Amino acid sequence: MTDDLLRFRSEFPILERTTYMISNSLGAMPRGVYDSTREYCDIWATRGVRAWEEKWWMMAQEVGDAIGVLMNAEPGTVSPHLNVTSCQAVIASCFDFSGKRNKIVYSDMNFPSVMYFWEGQRSRGARVHMVRTDDGVHVPTERLIEAIDEETLLVPISHVVFRSSYIKDVKAIVEKAHRVGALVVMDCFQSLGNVPVDVQALNMDFAVGGVLKWLCGGAGTSYLYVRPDLGQKLQPGFTGWFAHEHPFEFEIGKSKYGEAPFRFMQGTTNVPGFYTAMPGLKIIREAGVARIREKSKKMTSRLIELADQRGWRVNAPRNPEQRGGTVAIDMPNAKEVCQELLLRDVLVDYRPRAGVRFSPHFYNTMEEIDRAIGTVDEVLSRMPAGLAAK
């Protein structure tokens, strides 16, 4: 059967010389980024400060809306930021933790940077409740839901867990949170662009993530979605002149908040990052996340099949409907194997308590899956017997 998604393969130069299996960490760069970054340089070189009013100022909303299309967000509800930690900070700054409703509920399977941030809110009065995993793969959804009560303010969750690629039952979590008056912050970094996301269908309060990984957009552009009704009334304390109703009036004193998405921004935006983000967003939209998802399930199933044949531990859900785009395989001496794979231009990564993470994307082939695992076989065969058996 012809794989129509491979028509985009030529748009990613690194695929010509590597087996690229690390899109969960950094997506392959689209060829169009060469042109888009030149456009940035050209407008700066030829228009100078006029670039702000002619192009750069409104690029923030342009990029936000391009990201929003992929999660079925209404126009004007997604603002760009430097990283996900900054997005969490914007959200936290909208709330007071001194009252009775000051509980934060999250899982120990969240990305550590998110955990570090919310743990840091204890100094502001937040009570943090961490729900721990039993097996290092799945999040105990029932216990997470049970922990959400009438004193819960925010529930920061990962849609897809970075370590195991487990897909949470987000709908059930949102329903419980809303029933008791809590709000949910969904981290889509490991899902958007590979797993369908629909913030309107989920009635999601906040969604965060970045273009760095499955959206093939490079570093420096993350995003914050705020539900439209919340976007009209929340007043973030982490703010700046971009968020002001009349930024070029340079008024003194307290801010007068503008409309979303600018309402949730701070200081001057990362314009070069916008230029590197757009080509990848365009390709993902053309390819279609639904088609990407179907191919992803087949590729990750093949990885698990090959690992099982070799007796290696798989730290990812067996059910493809609960599995994102990554399969972590804990083969013997996994950390050293990862280092050797990188030397052979098989680009993967290693995470403690997970193993070697293989993350094929829509531009990969099934032959590359087999080649990557075959290279692991070669690496292990060259290791000393005692070392390879660890």
HELIX and SHEET records of a PDB file:
HELIX    1   1 ASP A    4  GLU A   11  5                                   8    
HELIX    2   2 PRO A   13  GLU A   16  5                                   4    
HELIX    3   3 GLY A   32  ARG A   47  1                                  16    
HELIX    4   4 ARG A   50  ALA A   51  1                                   2    
HELIX    5   5 TRP A   52  TRP A   56  3                                   5    
HELIX    6   6 TRP A   57  LEU A   70  1                                  14    
HELIX    7   7 VAL A   84  ALA A   92  1                                   9    
HELIX    8   8 PRO A  112  GLU A  119  1                                   8    
HELIX    9   9 GLY A  120  ARG A  124  5                                   5    
HELIX   10  10 THR A  141  ALA A  147  1                                   7    
HELIX   11  11 VAL A  170  ARG A  179  1                                  10    
HELIX   12  12 VAL A  199  LEU A  202  1                                   4    
HELIX   13  13 PRO A  228  LYS A  233  1                                   6    
HELIX   14  14 TRP A  241  ALA A  243  5                                   3    
HELIX   15  15 PRO A  247  GLU A  249  5                                   3    
HELIX   16  16 PHE A  262  PHE A  264  5                                   3    
HELIX   17  17 VAL A  271  ALA A  287  1                                  17    
HELIX   18  18 VAL A  289  ARG A  310  1                                  22    
HELIX   19  19 PRO A  320  GLN A  322  5                                   3    
HELIX   20  20 ALA A  334  LEU A  343  1                                  10    
HELIX   21  21 MET A  366  ARG A  382  1                                  17    
HELIX   22  22 ALA A  385  ALA A  388  1                                   4    
SHEET    1   A 2 THR A  19  TYR A  20  0                                        
SHEET    2   A 2 VAL A 346  LEU A 347  1                                        
SHEET    1   B 7 VAL A  78  HIS A  81  0                                        
SHEET    2   B 7 SER A 222  VAL A 226 -1                                        
SHEET    3   B 7 PHE A 206  GLY A 210 -1                                        
SHEET    4   B 7 LEU A 183  ASP A 187  1                                        
SHEET    5   B 7 THR A 152  SER A 158  1                                        
SHEET    6   B 7 LYS A 103  SER A 107  1                                        
SHEET    7   B 7 ARG A 127  VAL A 131  1                                        
SHEET    1   C 4 ARG A 313  VAL A 314  0                                        
SHEET    2   C 4 VAL A 327  ASP A 330 -1                                        
SHEET    3   C 4 GLY A 355  PHE A 358 -1                                        
SHEET    4   C 4 ASP A 349  ARG A 351 -1                                        
END                                                                             
